[in-house]
Amino acid sequence: MRVLLAIACLWLLSGCAATRPAEIGRSIHQAPIVAEDHGRGRARVYLIGLIHGDEPEGYQALDDIRRLLRRHPGIRVRLVPDMNPDGRLAGTRGNARGVDLNRNWPASNFTPHPQRGESPLSEPEARAVHDDLLAFRPDVLIVLHSITRGGPFVNFDGPDPAADLARVFADAAGATGDPRWRVVPSMGYPTPGSLGTFAGTDMVIPTLTVEFERGHDPETARQAAVAGIDAVLARLTATRRRPPAPLPFLP
């Protein structure tokens, strides 16, 4: 009991306007999938730290990202640290059934395949995050990945301000010392059933897919992740505060 009280006190004193993690579902092996709310603003950002178990680069930066979120209390961020706990523990791209959780979404381009699932949302991890994402109704979605070739970069889907926010992220990440960061509008290969297609194209939610270089130096990746997310949140705050354009003068 004393331990729980101490944790609660630290949480309240942290000053980050965060709620305790809430379980939103379970993996194939019954590991909890949790979500955390940070901030209380009107602008809403949904952030996924890991979706492929063999892509830990963004996940490793989450403690620093949480500290960053304390500086943006005017934006409500829903953070899902780990969408694929079974895959992360096993070091595999897919979940415990070998299904790619970034290809199991009810996107308009979904087609059945053993690595995508027999039907959209056949996997409990994808169902849990899908339902939580729709209930949260974000203004922007950010998903952290890594890629073996061509990284680091930011891909985007959906309407404005997706392209602008992708550029903001890439510029800020590149300013930390890695000039390779850039915006890549297309992945260059088909992505049937992807979260980007479902959220960005079908649901019209501006979506950023952040691709670190696979095996990215943890400190370099941490700096890039924090700088990029910080810049995106700052841009959203500035946009929300911008006064409306004046009406044209009519004689």
C-alpha positions in Angstrom: 0.0 0.0 0.0 2.8 2.4 0.9 4.4 1.7 -2.5 1.2 2.5 -4.3 0.7 5.7 -2.3 4.3 6.8 -3.1 3.7 6.2 -6.8 0.5 8.2 -6.7 2.2 11.1 -5.0 5.0 11.2 -7.5 2.5 11.1 -10.3 0.6 14.0 -8.9 3.7 16.0 -8.2 5.2 15.4 -11.6 3.4 18.5 -13.0 2.7 16.8 -16.3 -1.1 16.7 -16.2 -0.9 12.9 -17.0 -3.3 10.2 -16.0 -2.2 6.8 -14.8 -1.8 4.2 -17.7 -5.1 2.6 -18.6 -5.2 -0.9 -20.0 -6.9 -0.8 -23.4 -6.4 -4.5 -24.4 -4.2 -7.6 -24.3 -1.8 -9.3 -26.6 -2.0 -12.9 -27.8 0.1 -13.9 -24.8 -2.0 -11.7 -22.5 0.5 -8.9 -22.0 -1.3 -5.6 -21.3 -1.5 -2.9 -23.9 -1.8 0.4 -22.1 -2.4 4.1 -23.0 -1.4 7.2 -21.1 -3.0 10.6 -21.3 -0.7 13.7 -21.1 -1.9 17.3 -21.1 -5.4 18.7 -21.2 -5.6 20.9 -24.3 -8.1 20.9 -27.1 -5.6 19.7 -29.7 -5.2 15.9 -29.7 -2.2 13.8 -30.7 -2.2 10.0 -30.7 1.4 8.7 -30.4 2.4 5.0 -30.8 5.9 4.2 -29.5 6.3 0.7 -31.0 4.2 -1.4 -33.5 6.9 -3.7 -34.8 8.8 -5.7 -32.2 12.1 -5.5 -33.9 12.0 -1.7 -34.2 12.9 -0.4 -30.7 14.5 2.9 -31.7 11.5 5.1 -30.9 10.4 3.0 -27.9 13.8 3.5 -26.2 13.2 7.3 -26.2 9.9 7.2 -24.5 11.1 8.3 -21.0 12.5 11.4 -22.6 9.4 11.9 -24.6 7.3 11.7 -21.5 9.4 14.4 -19.9 9.0 16.5 -23.0 5.2 16.3 -22.8 5.3 18.1 -19.5 6.3 21.2 -21.4 3.2 21.0 -23.6 0.3 20.9 -21.2 -1.9 22.7 -23.7 -2.0 19.7 -26.0 -3.6 16.4 -25.1 -1.3 13.5 -26.1 -2.6 9.9 -25.9 0.6 7.7 -25.7 0.5 4.0 -26.4 4.1 3.0 -25.5 4.0 -0.5 -26.9 1.4 -1.9 -29.3 3.2 -5.2 -29.8 4.6 -6.5 -26.4 4.9 -10.1 -27.6 6.9 -9.1 -30.7 9.1 -6.7 -28.7 10.0 -9.5 -26.2 10.7 -11.9 -29.0 12.4 -9.4 -31.2 10.1 -10.1 -34.1 8.3 -7.8 -36.5 4.9 -9.4 -36.1 2.9 -10.5 -33.1 2.9 -14.0 -31.6 1.0 -15.3 -34.6 3.4 -13.7 -37.0 1.0 -11.1 -38.2 2.3 -7.6 -39.0 0.2 -5.3 -36.9 0.8 -2.5 -39.3 -1.0 -4.5 -42.1 -4.0 -5.6 -40.0 -6.1 -2.4 -40.3 -9.5 -2.0 -42.0 -8.0 0.1 -44.7 -9.6 0.4 -48.1 -6.6 -1.5 -49.6 -6.6 -4.4 -47.1 -6.2 -7.9 -48.7 -6.0 -11.2 -46.7 -2.6 -12.8 -46.2 -1.0 -14.9 -43.5 1.3 -12.0 -42.6 -1.6 -9.5 -42.7 -4.3 -11.6 -41.0 -7.3 -13.3 -42.5 -9.4 -10.2 -41.9 -8.9 -6.6 -40.7 -8.5 -6.4 -37.0 -8.1 -10.2 -36.6 -5.4 -9.5 -34.1 -6.3 -8.4 -30.5 -3.5 -5.8 -30.4 -4.8 -4.1 -33.6 -8.4 -4.2 -32.3 -7.4 -2.6 -29.0 -5.5 0.3 -30.6 -8.1 0.7 -33.3 -10.9 1.1 -30.8 -8.9 3.4 -28.6 -7.8 5.6 -31.5 -11.3 6.1 -32.8 -12.6 6.9 -29.3 -9.8 9.5 -28.8 -10.5 11.2 -32.2 -7.0 12.7 -32.7 -6.1 15.7 -34.8 -2.8 14.1 -35.6 -1.3 10.6 -35.4 2.4 9.9 -35.0 3.8 6.3 -35.2 7.5 5.5 -34.5 9.2 2.9 -36.7 12.6 2.1 -38.0 13.8 0.9 -41.4 16.8 -1.0 -42.7 17.4 1.1 -45.8 17.0 4.7 -46.5 16.4 6.0 -43.0 16.0 8.2 -41.2 13.0 10.0 -42.6 9.4 11.0 -42.0 6.6 9.7 -44.2 3.1 11.2 -44.1 -0.5 10.3 -45.1 -3.7 12.3 -45.0 -4.7 15.9 -45.4 -3.0 19.2 -44.3 -1.2 19.8 -42.1 0.4 16.3 -42.5 3.0 17.4 -45.0 3.9 20.5 -43.0 4.2 18.6 -39.8 6.4 16.0 -41.4 8.7 18.8 -42.6 8.7 20.4 -39.1 9.6 17.0 -37.6 12.4 16.3 -40.1 13.9 19.7 -39.8 14.0 19.6 -36.0 15.4 16.1 -36.0 18.0 17.0 -38.5 19.1 20.0 -36.5 20.2 17.7 -33.7 23.2 16.6 -35.8 21.9 14.1 -38.4 21.3 16.0 -41.7 20.0 12.8 -43.3 16.5 13.4 -41.9 14.1 14.3 -44.7 10.5 14.0 -45.7 9.5 11.0 -48.0 6.0 11.4 -49.3 5.7 7.8 -50.5 7.2 4.6 -49.0 7.8 3.4 -52.6 6.1 0.0 -52.2 2.5 -1.2 -51.5 1.3 -1.1 -47.9 -2.0 -3.0 -47.9 -3.9 -2.7 -44.6 -1.5 -0.2 -43.1 -2.3 2.1 -40.3 -1.1 5.0 -42.4 -3.6 4.2 -45.1 -6.5 3.6 -42.7 -5.9 6.7 -40.5 -4.5 9.1 -43.1 -6.3 8.2 -46.3 -9.5 6.6 -45.2 -10.2 8.4 -41.9 -8.5 11.7 -43.0 -6.3 12.0 -39.9 -3.0 13.7 -40.6 -0.5 10.9 -40.0 3.3 10.9 -39.5 5.2 7.7 -39.9 8.6 8.3 -38.4 11.3 6.0 -39.7 14.5 5.9 -37.7 17.5 4.1 -39.2 17.4 0.5 -38.0 20.1 0.1 -35.3 20.1 3.9 -34.8 22.5 5.0 -32.0 20.1 5.2 -29.0 21.3 8.7 -28.0 21.1 10.1 -31.5 17.7 8.6 -31.9 16.5 9.9 -28.6 17.6 13.4 -29.5 15.9 13.3 -32.9 12.7 11.9 -31.4 12.5 14.5 -28.7 13.3 17.4 -31.0 10.9 16.2 -33.7 8.0 15.7 -31.4 8.7 18.9 -29.6 8.6 20.9 -32.8 5.4 19.2 -34.0 3.6 20.0 -30.7 4.9 23.6 -30.8 3.6 24.0 -34.3 0.2 22.7 -33.3 0.1 25.1 -30.3 1.0 28.0 -32.5 -1.6 27.1 -35.1 -4.3 26.9 -32.4 -3.3 30.3 -31.1 -3.2 32.0 -34.5 -5.9 34.7 -34.8 -8.4 34.4 -37.7 -7.6 36.1 -40.9 -9.2 39.6 -41.1 -12.2 39.9 -43.3 -11.6 41.6 -46.7 -12.6 45.3 -46.8 -15.8 45.8 -48.6 -16.5 49.4 -49.8 
